[in-house]
Amino acid sequence: MSEIHYLPMSVGLFGGLALFLYGMEKMSLALKRAAGDKMRTILARLTSNRLAGVVTGAGVTAVIQSSSVTTVLVVGFISAGLMNLSQAVGVIMGANIGTTVTAQIIAFKVTKAALAMVAIGFFLEFLAKRDINKHYGSMLFGLGLIFLGMNMMSEAMSPLRTYQPFIELMTHMDNVLLSILVAALFTALVQSSSATTGIIIVLAGQGFISLESGIALAMGANIGTCITALLAAIGKSREALQAAAVHISFNVLGVALWLPLLALLSAISISISPNYPQLVGIDKLAAELPRQIANANTLFNLLNTILMVPFAGAFVWLARKLIPHRSASPSEKKAKAISPKYINESFIETPDIALDHAQLELGRVGRRVCNMLDLLPPLAMNYASSADKSTALTKLNQIESIEKEVDELHAAILAYLGRLRTAPLSDKQSNQQIKLISITDQMESAADLIVSGILPLAYKALNEGTTASPMMRRTLDAIQNRVQQAMLDCVNGIRRNDDALAHKVLSAKREINSQLNSVLAHQAERLAEQNPTRLRIFRYEMEWVEQLKRIYTLSKRIAKLQLRKRHLIVNDH
């Protein structure tokens, strides 16, 4: 028995593992950034068709190389109300198929090209001018680190081939249940089933484990990867927790289903994998086992999905039974009303999706500003009864409450957009981020203007019982309605990415200016009247019109920001 030098072996093993895990993270991040826009489009077009969901889940996961990330994205979409649980089931099932691509790549003997990949990827990442090429360079660099880490681990563990205590220890891995448990715990720790499968293939490449043990370890990795989705769902909606429950039940049931059929799965994988009859012993195992385990892993996930897709409804039913919906308390409803709905930390690593969701959240701010304008009673209205006057006061109080919600959402959106800066953004993403920050500020300014500029006038006129003439009443109402419509068009233009609505906001300038001129002309005639309250009414009316004009100016600025593609400095006086 040869002597084992533990320190060099440990350094090589853990150093290789660190490189392997870092390479996985770097490659996954680069792929997400390179494919973020396409991934967003694919997921946005997802239909309730289960097969379409499976294909989408498999495709997206094959691109970003992480079923955990795909499931976390799904949980985020559900908590944002953009996807329901029935749609999510297909995506979750498909994600398990997509994640097997990593094992297939690793199982091919391309580790000799590791240093070449690292070198080419490094120079491409640092010398490329276009962001997309930088992402591809980063992806290749990460892939090279994966193979380099595998080489280091393989070389570090090679002395163990003849070390009897280790050989005896590995014989315990023939215990299938123990193998599943070990792999599940390790995967939960590193939060990557692809990383676990890669290490399994390294062990197989050294001939340390049998085929059935390797398959059992891969099955355990499938269970362990559920922990990421579960962590992402904590604190989210009940439906998001149900999606995590679907993920767990699907993966656990799949393992339980194939456990008695492990020998059959092994036989099938042997029959479809290449064999090397010229080799014997450990060398034969090292050559054949990696491909056999990778193929068995793909078969296991593919057949699981095919068998269980028809029963997707049953998984939804089970999840809803395990985690039933409950009625929110009044305090929870209030908290929910002022908390962000669309923005989610899980989207930060995919800026295209994060920016889209920030824009949706911004739409919520805009709707509240429009609601504030809608609740605004006409200035100097002649109320027929005290009940009507009381209703008007209630609306003014509501406006103040909504303004607090606007402030909360404004702060949350700005903090979220700020966190996007922790990772590199492309020029396009950076411009979009700056644009959303500017629009958010303009929306919040409009809400402040309503509360600080218009509300005091409304309260004064209401408390003093001031009334305007019928003709002035009609003119003021026309201006107020037009400004309100411009803000509504502005908000809808942002929510729908509709440039036509932004142009409509800008084209309203002539009509609003004409209405303002009518107010001035009418005021000039009324000043000659011998009415002791006329001067006070004049001041109220002119200040009211001025504040409405300022709100329209903010609407124009927002519309211009929406239409401006690159240069985002606004000069609007």
Buried (B, 14 or more C-beta within 10 A) or exposed (E): EEEEEEEEBEEBBEBBBEBBBBBBBBBBBBBBBBBBBEBBEBBEEBEEEBEBBBBBBBBBBBBBBBBBBBBBBBBBBBBBEBBBBBBBBBBBBBBBBBBBBBBBBBBEEBBEEBEEBBEBBBEBBEEBEEBEBBBBBBBBBBBBBBBBBBBBBBBBBEBBBEBEEBEEEBEEBEEBEBBBBBBBBBBBEBBBBBBBBBBBBBBBBBBBBBBBBBBBBBBBBBBBBBBBBBBBBEEBBBBBBBBBBBBBBBBBBBBEBBBEEBEEBBEBBBEEBEEEEEEEEEEBBBBBBBBBBBBBBBBBBBBBBEEBBEBBEEBBEBBBEEBEEEEEEEEEEEEEEBEBBBBBEBBBBBBBBBBBBBBBBBBBBBBBBBBBBEBBBBBBBEBEEEEEBEEBBEBBEEBEEBBEBBBBBBEBBBEBBEEBEEBEBBEBBBBBBBBBBBBBBBBBBBBBBBBEBBBEBBEBBBEEEBBBBEEBBEBBBBBBEBBBBBBBBBBBBBBEEBEEBBBBBBEBEEEBEEBBEBBEEBBEEBEEEEEEEBEBBBEBBEBBBEBBBBBBBBBBBBBBBBEBEEEBEEEEE
